[in-house]
Amino acid sequence: MTHIFHRTPRSLPQLALRGEGSFLIDTAGRRYYDGSGGAAVSCLGHAHPEVVEAVIAQIRQLEYAHTSFFTSEPAERLADILVQHSPPGLGHAYFLSSGSEAVETALKMARQYHVEAGEPGRRHNISRLQSYHGNTLGALAIGGHRGRRALYQPLLPESHHVSPCFALHYRQDGESDEAYGTRLADELDQTILALGPKTVSAFIAETVIGATAGAVCAVPGYFPKIRAVCDRHGVLLILDEVMSGMGRTGSYHAFEREDVVPDLLCLAKGLGGGYQPIAAVMAHDKVVDTIVGGSGAFQHGHTYVGHPVACAAALAVQHIVARDGLVQQSAQLGEYLQLRLRERFTDHPHVSDIRGRGLFQAIELVARRGPDSAFEPALQLHAHIKRQALARGLLCYPGGGTIDGERGDHVLLAPPYLTTRAELDAAVDILGAAVDASIAGVATVQ
């Protein structure tokens, strides 16, 4: 009997008893390889002794202090580390408890920046279809995944969406990367013009698309073109690296590979590695200076902003990541993981794409290849794969609605940076068996 309102009350989850390295262990002693890090969270795996000790030490010294009265040493030190690892200009951090909170905070920060700069008419935000930016109402509204928005559509505030940079499905025949990126940038430009350039506050995008499409990277040159459009119209660029940042894609910030610097950057998951709930918005100096030089106060806040224990945990995680060269390890192990996925799935009749960057990799499933045809959404193939993988001891992160919010299935892998090649080998083997068993299970219905 449980009194928790679980995510799926008709199918209760097993009880995780403890964690150990790349594995979670249930009450029966069964081990599960955490091949998705939960939701791309557990970058150091589980029960890392240094992080555990850092949390205990901070609780003994100072467990909580409200930021309307005090700052704290771990928060100050964590902000210093983030700034040191960021390009010039991204000089300030604001700490929160979740990625959804970070996105909401960035949208509000952008709005206040424009008001302080004498442009109170800037109220519209633009994002991309197939994006996911969180589950609070504001974050869900700016997200562009139809399936996730549908139930709550009547509650969602106004937002505007342009096409995703998803070349596999949306690049036109014969269109080069250059031409495709230009077409998407032109679409954003026209959307801003249609809304009125002086009414648009921000454009937000995941640097690498995560949950809704599965490790989709933009074509080369896309983000500089988007940056140029934003600059031309005075629109702030917000990059959402809640999933893809903090070393997950093989560079400390995912945007380092895109030749741009955002005005606001949303971080979470890998920031604290799951040892405490923590997120952050990194703000460009021009944003902070405008607010400080205007009203002098950011009109926003949460009870647990800058929580000392959460910051101490993240500080320990980031110290280990830097000391042990784990960003580079993520890049190297990511190359190996993609190689193993290609060996297993390149000739698979139901896998249309293998993609990703660093330890952020995915496969996309199809009912038929050449031309590709998605499985019927009602079959919920991705959910079958999750169950089959779990039964075999693998935690993966499948998703549906990959193509347009309704059609398409993918599986995302985001294992810890401290995993081994042998663990990755085993994970790919299990995933292959889970995919084959799931497709066989739905074949009679398809």
Secondary structure per residue as TSV (DSSP state, phi and psi in degrees):
chain	resnum	aa	ss	phi	psi
A	1	M	-	360.0	129.0
A	2	T	-	-123.4	144.5
A	3	H	-	-104.9	7.7
A	4	I	S	-82.9	137.2
A	5	F	-	-85.1	89.0
A	6	H	-	-71.2	165.0
A	7	R	S	-58.3	-42.1
A	8	T	S	-127.1	82.0
A	9	P	T	-58.7	-24.1
A	10	R	T	-78.2	-15.0
A	11	S	S	-136.5	90.0
A	12	L	-	-70.1	139.8
A	13	P	-	-71.8	157.1
A	14	Q	-	-71.9	162.3
A	15	L	-	-96.0	116.7
A	16	A	E	-79.1	125.0
A	17	L	E	-93.3	-42.2
A	18	R	E	-159.4	168.0
A	19	G	E	-119.9	154.0
A	20	E	E	-154.6	103.9
A	21	G	B	61.4	-124.7
A	22	S	T	-86.5	10.3
A	23	F	E	-124.7	147.6
A	24	L	E	-108.3	147.9
A	25	I	E	-128.5	129.7
A	26	D	E	-91.1	-178.6
A	27	T	T	-67.4	-19.4
A	28	A	T	-88.2	1.0
A	29	G	-	85.5	6.6
A	30	R	-	-78.8	138.9
A	31	R	E	-100.8	138.6
A	32	Y	E	-125.4	123.2
A	33	Y	E	-72.2	124.3
A	34	D	E	-83.7	74.5
A	35	G	T	-73.3	-7.3
A	36	S	T	-120.1	3.6
A	37	G	H	57.2	37.1
A	38	G	H	75.8	-98.5
A	39	A	H	-126.5	61.5
A	40	A	H	60.8	38.1
A	41	V	T	-102.6	-53.0
A	42	S	-	-78.7	73.5
A	43	C	T	-69.0	-28.2
A	44	L	T	-103.0	10.8
A	45	G	-	71.9	-155.2
A	46	H	B	-115.8	146.0
A	47	A	-	61.6	36.7
A	48	H	-	-65.3	120.2
A	49	P	H	-61.0	-34.9
A	50	E	H	-67.0	-39.5
A	51	V	H	-70.6	-41.5
A	52	V	H	-57.7	-45.8
A	53	E	H	-66.1	-35.8
A	54	A	H	-64.7	-39.9
A	55	V	H	-65.2	-45.8
A	56	I	H	-61.6	-44.6
A	57	A	H	-62.6	-39.1
A	58	Q	H	-69.4	-39.4
A	59	I	H	-61.6	-38.3
A	60	R	H	-67.2	-30.2
A	61	Q	H	-90.6	-49.3
A	62	L	-	-159.7	112.8
A	63	E	S	-88.4	-26.8
A	64	Y	-	-165.6	139.8
A	65	A	-	-151.4	124.7
A	66	H	-	-69.3	135.9
A	67	T	T	-74.3	-3.6
A	68	S	T	-77.5	-12.2
A	69	F	T	-114.2	-41.9
A	70	F	-	-138.3	154.6
A	71	T	-	-100.1	-179.2
A	72	S	-	-139.7	156.8
A	73	E	H	-61.4	-46.7
A	74	P	H	-64.0	-33.7
A	75	A	H	-66.3	-43.3
A	76	E	H	-64.0	-43.2
A	77	R	H	-68.8	-37.7
A	78	L	H	-65.4	-42.0
A	79	A	H	-60.8	-41.1
A	80	D	H	-59.7	-43.9
A	81	I	H	-64.2	-43.8
A	82	L	H	-61.7	-41.6
A	83	V	H	-67.5	-40.5
A	84	Q	H	-62.0	-30.5
A	85	H	T	-94.4	10.9
A	86	S	S	-119.1	158.2
A	87	P	-	-68.2	159.2
A	88	P	T	-53.7	139.1
A	89	G	T	108.8	-41.4
A	90	L	E	-81.8	80.8
A	91	G	E	-107.9	6.9
A	92	H	E	-144.0	147.2
A	93	A	E	-128.7	142.7
A	94	Y	E	-126.7	118.5
A	95	F	E	-95.6	137.3
A	96	L	E	-134.1	-166.0
A	97	S	S	-114.4	-7.7
A	98	S	S	-158.5	162.7
A	99	G	H	-63.8	-37.4
A	100	S	H	-60.9	-43.4
A	101	E	H	-62.3	-38.4
A	102	A	H	-63.0	-42.8
A	103	V	H	-64.9	-46.8
A	104	E	H	-58.0	-41.8
A	105	T	H	-64.4	-42.5
A	106	A	H	-63.5	-40.7
A	107	L	H	-63.4	-40.4
A	108	K	H	-70.8	-36.9
A	109	M	H	-63.7	-41.6
A	110	A	H	-62.7	-44.3
A	111	R	H	-60.1	-46.6
A	112	Q	H	-67.2	-35.0
A	113	Y	H	-56.7	-47.1
A	114	H	H	-66.2	-39.8
A	115	V	H	-62.4	-46.0
A	116	E	H	-64.8	-28.2
A	117	A	T	-84.6	4.0
A	118	G	T	87.7	21.0
A	119	E	-	-126.6	68.4
A	120	P	T	-68.6	-11.2
A	121	G	T	-75.2	-10.0
A	122	R	-	-80.5	104.1
A	123	R	-	-129.9	-16.2
A	124	H	E	-87.0	142.2
A	125	N	E	-119.7	143.8
A	126	I	E	-123.5	137.4
A	127	S	E	-137.1	-166.8
A	128	R	E	-112.4	148.7
A	129	L	T	-59.9	152.3
A	130	Q	T	70.3	7.8
A	131	S	-	-87.2	160.2
A	132	Y	-	-137.0	125.6
A	133	H	-	-126.4	9.2
A	134	G	-	131.2	174.6
A	135	N	S	-113.8	-4.2
A	136	T	S	-69.9	163.3
A	137	L	H	-62.0	-41.6
A	138	G	H	-65.9	-44.3
A	139	A	H	-67.4	-38.7
A	140	L	H	-65.9	-36.5
A	141	A	H	-64.8	-41.6
A	142	I	H	-75.5	-21.7
A	143	G	-	-67.0	157.7
A	144	G	-	-120.8	22.5
A	145	H	-	-94.1	112.2
A	146	R	H	-58.2	-42.1
A	147	G	H	-63.0	-39.4
A	148	R	H	-75.0	-27.2
A	149	R	H	-84.2	-24.5
A	150	A	G	-54.3	-51.3
A	151	L	G	-61.1	-35.6
A	152	Y	G	-102.7	8.9
A	153	Q	G	-50.1	-43.5
A	154	P	G	-63.4	-18.9
A	155	L	G	-94.9	-11.2
A	156	L	-	-82.1	134.8
A	157	P	-	-68.4	165.8
A	158	E	-	-63.0	138.6
A	159	S	-	-152.7	170.4
A	160	H	E	-135.0	143.6
A	161	H	E	-130.8	142.7
A	162	V	E	-118.7	177.6
A	163	S	-	-68.4	147.9
A	164	P	-	-76.8	161.5
A	165	C	-	-93.0	86.3
A	166	F	-	-133.7	80.8
A	167	A	H	-60.7	-35.0
A	168	L	H	-54.0	-37.7
A	169	H	H	-109.3	-21.4
A	170	Y	H	-123.4	-3.9
A	171	R	S	-75.3	138.2
A	172	Q	-	-77.2	156.5
A	173	D	T	-56.0	129.3
A	174	G	T	77.7	2.3
A	175	E	-	-83.6	127.1
A	176	S	-	-76.5	165.6
A	177	D	H	-55.7	-42.8
A	178	E	H	-61.4	-47.4
A	179	A	H	-68.7	-38.2
A	180	Y	H	-64.5	-47.5
A	181	G	H	-60.5	-40.2
A	182	T	H	-64.8	-40.6
A	183	R	H	-62.8	-41.0
A	184	L	H	-69.1	-39.3
A	185	A	H	-64.2	-38.5
A	186	D	H	-64.2	-36.7
A	187	E	H	-63.1	-43.8
A	188	L	H	-62.0	-43.5
A	189	D	H	-58.9	-45.0
A	190	Q	H	-68.5	-34.1
A	191	T	H	-65.9	-42.2
A	192	I	H	-63.7	-43.0
A	193	L	H	-64.0	-39.1
A	194	A	H	-66.4	-37.6
A	195	L	H	-75.2	-26.4
A	196	G	-	105.3	111.0
A	197	P	G	-52.9	-33.0
A	198	K	G	-83.1	5.7
A	199	T	G	-110.4	-4.1
A	200	V	E	-98.3	127.7
A	201	S	E	-90.9	-53.2
A	202	A	E	-150.3	153.7
A	203	F	E	-116.3	129.3
A	204	I	E	-120.9	139.0
A	205	A	E	-149.6	146.3
A	206	E	E	-74.3	129.2
A	207	T	S	-61.0	-44.6
A	208	V	E	-124.5	121.7
A	209	I	E	-64.4	132.2
A	210	G	-	-106.6	-96.4
A	211	A	T	-61.7	-38.5
A	212	T	T	-82.8	-21.0
A	213	A	T	-132.7	-19.3
A	214	G	S	87.8	84.5
A	215	A	S	54.6	48.2
A	216	V	E	-93.2	117.7
A	217	C	E	-91.9	147.7
A	218	A	-	-72.0	154.6
A	219	V	-	-67.7	151.4
A	220	P	T	-55.2	135.4
A	221	G	T	89.5	-8.9
A	222	Y	H	-63.9	-51.4
A	223	F	H	-67.4	-38.1
A	224	P	H	-59.0	-36.0
A	225	K	H	-66.4	-41.1
A	226	I	H	-65.1	-42.6
A	227	R	H	-58.2	-41.6
A	228	A	H	-65.2	-40.0
A	229	V	H	-63.7	-46.2
A	230	C	H	-59.8	-45.8
A	231	D	H	-62.7	-38.5
A	232	R	H	-62.4	-31.8
A	233	H	H	-108.0	6.3
A	234	G	T	70.6	25.6
A	235	V	-	-94.8	135.0
A	236	L	E	-76.8	142.5
A	237	L	E	-100.3	117.4
A	238	I	E	-107.1	124.2
A	239	L	E	-105.9	130.1
A	240	D	E	-97.7	105.6
A	241	E	-	-116.7	33.7
A	242	V	T	-56.1	-43.0
A	243	M	T	-92.7	-42.4
A	244	S	T	-90.2	-7.5
A	245	G	T	-90.7	-175.4
A	246	M	T	61.2	39.9
A	247	G	T	93.4	-9.9
A	248	R	T	-58.3	-38.9
A	249	T	T	-100.5	17.4
A	250	G	S	91.7	2.6
A	251	S	S	-137.7	154.7
A	252	Y	S	-56.8	-52.1
A	253	H	S	-107.4	137.0
A	254	A	G	-62.5	-29.9
A	255	F	G	-69.8	-12.9
A	256	E	G	-59.5	-26.9
A	257	R	G	-85.2	-3.4
A	258	E	T	-110.0	-3.1
A	259	D	T	61.4	39.7
A	260	V	-	-139.1	163.6
A	261	V	-	-129.1	125.9
A	262	P	-	-77.0	165.2
A	263	D	S	-81.8	-34.2
A	264	L	E	-137.9	139.2
A	265	L	E	-129.2	126.7
A	266	C	E	-100.5	127.1
A	267	L	E	-127.8	153.5
A	268	A	-	-166.3	-130.5
A	269	K	G	19.2	-83.6
A	270	G	G	-68.7	-9.3
A	271	L	G	-62.9	-46.6
A	272	G	T	-111.8	-3.6
A	273	G	T	63.1	15.2
A	274	G	T	89.2	-3.2
A	275	Y	S	-74.8	-22.7
A	276	Q	S	-154.1	154.1
A	277	P	-	-72.2	118.8
A	278	I	-	-154.7	146.4
A	279	A	E	-145.9	173.8
A	280	A	E	-154.3	151.3
A	281	V	E	-114.0	123.7
A	282	M	E	-95.5	128.9
A	283	A	E	-115.9	137.7
A	284	H	E	-67.8	149.0
A	285	D	H	-53.7	-37.8
A	286	K	H	-64.3	-33.0
A	287	V	H	-70.1	-49.7
A	288	V	H	-65.5	-43.8
A	289	D	H	-61.8	-36.4
A	290	T	H	-67.4	-41.4
A	291	I	H	-70.2	-44.0
A	292	V	H	-64.6	-38.0
A	293	G	H	-77.8	-10.3
A	294	G	T	-99.5	-106.4
A	295	S	T	-71.2	-25.6
A	296	G	S	88.9	-0.2
A	297	A	S	-146.1	137.9
A	298	F	-	-81.5	120.5
A	299	Q	S	-82.7	71.7
A	300	H	-	-167.3	160.3
A	301	G	-	167.0	156.5
A	302	H	-	-132.9	160.8
A	303	T	T	-58.7	-38.3
A	304	Y	T	-104.9	22.2
A	305	V	T	-57.7	132.0
A	306	G	T	62.9	32.8
A	307	H	-	-57.3	124.6
A	308	P	H	-58.1	-40.7
A	309	V	H	-70.6	-41.1
A	310	A	H	-62.1	-42.5
A	311	C	H	-67.3	-36.5
A	312	A	H	-64.5	-40.5
A	313	A	H	-63.0	-48.0
A	314	A	H	-64.1	-36.8
A	315	L	H	-61.0	-43.7
A	316	A	H	-65.3	-42.4
A	317	V	H	-59.7	-47.9
A	318	Q	H	-68.6	-32.1
A	319	H	H	-63.3	-44.2
A	320	I	H	-66.8	-42.7
A	321	V	H	-58.1	-44.2
A	322	A	H	-71.9	-47.4
A	323	R	H	-61.9	-40.8
A	324	D	T	-95.9	8.3
A	325	G	T	62.3	39.8
A	326	L	H	-79.4	-19.5
A	327	V	H	-65.9	-45.6
A	328	Q	H	-64.8	-36.6
A	329	Q	H	-65.9	-37.1
A	330	S	H	-60.3	-42.1
A	331	A	H	-64.0	-45.0
A	332	Q	H	-69.6	-45.3
A	333	L	H	-67.8	-30.6
A	334	G	H	-63.5	-40.3
A	335	E	H	-62.4	-40.3
A	336	Y	H	-66.9	-42.8
A	337	L	H	-61.5	-43.3
A	338	Q	H	-65.0	-38.7
A	339	L	H	-58.4	-46.2
A	340	R	H	-65.8	-38.4
A	341	L	H	-63.7	-39.4
A	342	R	H	-67.8	-38.9
A	343	E	H	-62.7	-37.2
A	344	R	H	-83.3	-33.6
A	345	F	H	-119.8	-6.9
A	346	T	T	-56.3	-41.1
A	347	D	T	-97.9	11.6
A	348	H	-	-71.7	131.8
A	349	P	T	-67.9	-12.0
A	350	H	T	-120.5	16.3
A	351	V	E	-118.1	117.0
A	352	S	E	-96.2	-20.4
A	353	D	E	-155.5	144.6
A	354	I	E	-127.7	121.0
A	355	R	E	-149.7	166.6
A	356	G	E	141.7	-175.5
A	357	R	S	-151.0	131.2
A	358	G	S	62.2	-148.6
A	359	L	S	-86.8	53.5
A	360	F	-	-145.2	84.8
A	361	Q	E	-127.4	153.0
A	362	A	E	-148.9	158.1
A	363	I	E	-122.1	147.5
A	364	E	E	-113.0	137.3
A	365	L	E	-102.4	145.6
A	366	V	-	-138.4	151.6
A	367	A	S	-71.5	-37.2
A	368	R	B	-144.8	150.1
A	369	R	T	-110.6	151.0
A	370	G	T	66.5	70.1
A	371	P	T	-78.7	154.7
A	372	D	T	-67.6	141.3
A	373	S	B	-139.2	124.9
A	374	A	-	-71.7	155.2
A	375	F	-	-66.3	151.5
A	376	E	-	-61.3	130.4
A	377	P	G	-54.3	-34.7
A	378	A	G	-63.0	-20.6
A	379	L	G	-72.7	-22.5
A	380	Q	-	52.1	50.1
A	381	L	H	-56.9	-41.4
A	382	H	H	-59.2	-37.7
A	383	A	H	-68.0	-37.9
A	384	H	H	-61.5	-43.0
A	385	I	H	-63.1	-41.2
A	386	K	H	-58.6	-45.6
A	387	R	H	-66.7	-42.2
A	388	Q	H	-65.6	-39.8
A	389	A	H	-66.7	-43.2
A	390	L	H	-59.7	-42.8
A	391	A	H	-62.7	-24.6
A	392	R	T	-97.8	0.8
A	393	G	T	95.5	22.5
A	394	L	E	-123.6	130.5
A	395	L	E	-98.5	117.9
A	396	C	-	-127.7	174.7
A	397	Y	E	-125.4	81.2
A	398	P	E	-79.7	160.2
A	399	G	E	-148.3	154.2
A	400	G	E	-116.6	168.8
A	401	G	-	72.1	26.7
A	402	T	T	-56.6	-39.6
A	403	I	T	-82.5	-46.5
A	404	D	T	-143.9	17.5
A	405	G	S	92.7	-9.6
A	406	E	S	-130.0	-47.1
A	407	R	S	-100.0	146.5
A	408	G	-	106.9	148.1
A	409	D	E	-135.4	142.3
A	410	H	E	-144.2	166.3
A	411	V	E	-130.4	127.1
A	412	L	E	-105.2	136.6
A	413	L	E	-117.8	134.7
A	414	A	-	-149.0	69.1
A	415	P	-	-74.5	169.4
A	416	P	-	-61.8	151.1
A	417	Y	T	-66.3	-19.0
A	418	L	T	-95.0	9.5
A	419	T	-	-66.8	172.2
A	420	T	-	-118.3	163.8
A	421	R	H	-63.4	-36.3
A	422	A	H	-63.5	-39.4
A	423	E	H	-66.0	-39.2
A	424	L	H	-65.8	-40.2
A	425	D	H	-56.7	-48.1
A	426	A	H	-64.7	-38.6
A	427	A	H	-64.1	-42.0
A	428	V	H	-65.4	-40.0
A	429	D	H	-61.9	-44.4
A	430	I	H	-65.8	-42.1
A	431	L	H	-61.0	-41.7
A	432	G	H	-59.1	-44.5
A	433	A	H	-65.4	-38.5
A	434	A	H	-67.4	-40.7
A	435	V	H	-63.0	-47.2
A	436	D	H	-63.9	-42.4
A	437	A	H	-66.3	-38.2
A	438	S	H	-68.2	-42.9
A	439	I	H	-66.2	-40.0
A	440	A	H	-62.0	-35.1
A	441	G	H	-69.7	-30.2
A	442	V	H	-99.1	-6.9
A	443	A	H	-59.7	-35.9
A	444	T	T	-73.2	-16.2
A	445	V	T	-94.2	-31.4
A	446	Q	-	-62.3	360.0
